[in-house]
C-alpha cells in the first residue's frame, strides 16, 4: 500500500525510488513485522493472562513440562496480525499471489484459533476432533487450490512439478494437481503444528524456512535469474518475498517472547496459520518438493508421529521412539529442552542451506 501511495512523490524525492525494489521492501517488511511484534508483545501477553487464556499441559507429556501450565497461549494472533499489517503496508496489493497467501495464513489461523478456543472451553488439552479439524483445513486448502488454478498463479505448465537437483525433469501430475495442493498445504500446516512442542522450536524452524522461501520466491519471480538457474518462472512471484520477509520478521519478534522459558505460546492459531501459508507459497512458486528438504525439521517431526502411531497399532503396542514427536524422544533421552531446541534449529538451518544449494547443484 505505501509504495503505491508514495510512487507519485518519487520525482520530488528520488530516495523513494527504492520502494520499487522487491528486495528493499522484503527487508523493510521484515523489520516492520519484527518491531511490531516486540512492541505489541507485552500488551498481548498481559491481555491473554487477563482473559485466562492459559496452556493446559497433558499429563502423559514430559514431567518437566507441567511447570508450563497456565502460560498464555494463542499468541499466534500476534504473529498473524503483524504479518498481515506489514504485508499490507509494503506489498503491491494488485498482486493476486499475495492475497492468496494472506487468505491461507488467515484461514488456517482461524481454524487453529477455533481449536485453541475449544481446548480452553473444555479446560483440557482436547480441541476439535481430528476429523473436524481435517474437514475445516480441507475446505481452506481447496479454496486455495481453486484460486491458484482459476487465476493461473503457478504460471505456464501449471501441473508440472520442479524437482530439486534436476534441471529438465519436471513430471506432470495432471488431474492430481488439486489433491497434490491439498497434501502440501494441509501437510505442512499439521507438520508445523506437531513441531510446536518446545519453547522456541517451531518458531525458530519457521524463521529459517521463511527466509529460504523469501529467496526462492524472488528467484522464481525474476525472469533472468529464473532462466539462469533453470527454475520455473512465475509471474508476480517475486512479490511473495515481501510476504515471506514479513513472516520472517514476525517469527523473529515472537521468538523474543517464546524463547525458553516461554512467556507465551503461539498455539494452533500460529502453527496452523504459518504452516498453511508456507505450503501455499511453496505451491505458487512451484517449489513444493523442495519444501521437503527446506522443512526437513517439520518432516522429521511429522514422520516420527506417523511411525510411532503405526508401530503402536501394527506391532501390538510396541513403540519406535521413547515418545513422539521426535523432540520429546530427545528430551526423554536426558537432554535439556534448550539443548534439544538448539540442535533441532541447527538441523533446520542445514536443511535450508541444502535446499538453496540445490538451485546450483542441478
GILINRA-V492396 format. One line per field, one symbol per residue. ss: DSSP state (H for helix, E for strand, - for the rest). A space follows every 50 residues. Layout:
ss->???
//
This chain:
ss->-HHHHHHHH----HHHHHHH-HHHHHHHHHHHHHHHHHHHHHHHHHHHHH ---E--------HHHHHH---E---HHHHHHHHHHHHHHH-----HHHHH HHHHHHHHHHHHHHHHHHHHHH-------HHHHHHHHHHHHHHHHHHHHH ---------E-----------E-HHHHHHHHHHHHHHHHHHHHHH----- HHHHHHHHHHHHHHHHHHHHH-HHHHHH--------HHHHHHHHHHHHHH HHHHHHHH-----E--HHHHHHHHHHHHHHHHHH---HHHHHHH-HHHHH HHHHHHHHHHHHHH-----------HHHHHHH----HHHHHHHHHHHHHH HHHHHHH-----
//
